[in-house]
Amino acid sequence: MPAIRIYESALCCDTGVCGPDVAQSLVDVTADVRHLQRLGADIARHNLASEPSAFAEDETVRGFMHLVGSKGLPLTIVDGVTVATGTYPSREQLLTFAGLGEAAVEPQSRPELGLSEKSGGCCGGSTSCC
């Protein structure tokens, strides 16, 4: 199965539920990655703030960061090949990258992420994210 790696800019959390502004793209990619993991896909996300070594250890990522910098993130790599920059791939694209195809596509509803409006998000109710 192909190895999918998503390299993200420095974030305080991966869910996008930080402070008063919800980053819908982060909510979506969190749900999409968890969905693919449940299907057995080899997919992982790496955050520049919490895993800088993942960026330094991968030659493709290191070269990308040298040329483009963190402003070009997120960066998605499949088996060492860059497939997306500057935006997160859709669930359908990720399924295709993983070789799971359309058979595994669920309706656009998102599974429970373990968060609620009253939970305060990942930042414990803080009004600012980082």
N, C-alpha and C positions, 0 to 999 in steps of 0.2 A: 504494500500500500504506500502511496506517495506520502512524503513528509511535508506537512504544511506548517510554516512558521510565519507568524505575524509579529513584526517589530514596531512598537509604538513609542510615541514621544513620552516624556516624563509625565506620568499621571499619578495622582494620589490613590486612585482606585481604578479597577477595570470596568466597573459597572456603569459609569456615567452619572450616577446618582450622588453628586457632590454639590452641596450648597443648594441654592434656589433654582439654578439653571440645570436642567437635565440634558445631557448630550445624547440624543436619540441614537446616533450612530454607535456609541459605546454600548448602550442598552441592547441594540440589535446584534452587534458582533458578539457580545457576551452570551446571549441566548443562542446564536448560531454556532459558536464554538462548542458550547455545552451540548447542543444537539448532535453535532458531529462526533464528539467524544463518546456520547452514549451509543452511537452507531459503530464505534470501534475505530474511527479515523485517527490517524497519527497527526494531530494538530495541537499547536501550542502558541501562546502569546508571550511576548517578552516586552517588558516595560523598561524604558531607559533609566528611570529613577530607581527601580528596585533590582534590575538585572543588567547593569552596564557590562558585565563580563560576557553576556550572550552576544552583545553587539561587537565586542572586541574579538571574540573567538571565531566568528564567521567571516571568512574572507570577502564574500559578496556584500555583506552588511557593512563591513569596515570600509570597503571601497565606495559604497553608496554614501555613507556618512561623510567620507572625505570629500566627495564631489558635490553632494547636494546638501548635506547637513540635516539636522533634525526637522527642518521645515518641510522636508519631503516625506516625512512619516505620516501615516503608517506605511510600512513596506511589507509586502507579502511575497514569500519565496516558497516555491514548490520544488523539492528535490534540487535545490541549488540554483534554480532559475527564477528570476524576478518576474512575477505575474501581475503585480499591481503596486502602484505608488501613489501617495497622497490621498488615498481613500480606502475604505474597507471593502473587500469583495462582498457581494450579496450571498445569501444562504445558498442559492442555486449555483453560483460560481464556486463556492467552497465545496459543495457536493460534487461538482464536476471535477475539480482539482483532486479531490479525494478518490475519484473513481467510483463514486456511489451513485451518480446520475440521478435522473428524475424520479426513480422508484422510491427514493428516500425523502422526497420533498413533502413536507407537511404544509398545511394551510399557513398563512402568514401570522397566525396567532403565536404569541411568544409564551413559552413555558414559564412557570413561576420562577423568578430569580431569587426568591428568598428575601425580598425587600418589600416594604409597604411604604405608603406615603408617611405614616407615622413613625417609621423606623429611623428617620433622620439620615438615611443613606449610609454610605461608608464612612463618612466623616463625623458620625455621631451627633448629627443635628447642627453642625457648624454652618454658618451662612456663607462661608468661603471655602474653597477647595484646598488650596495648598498653601 
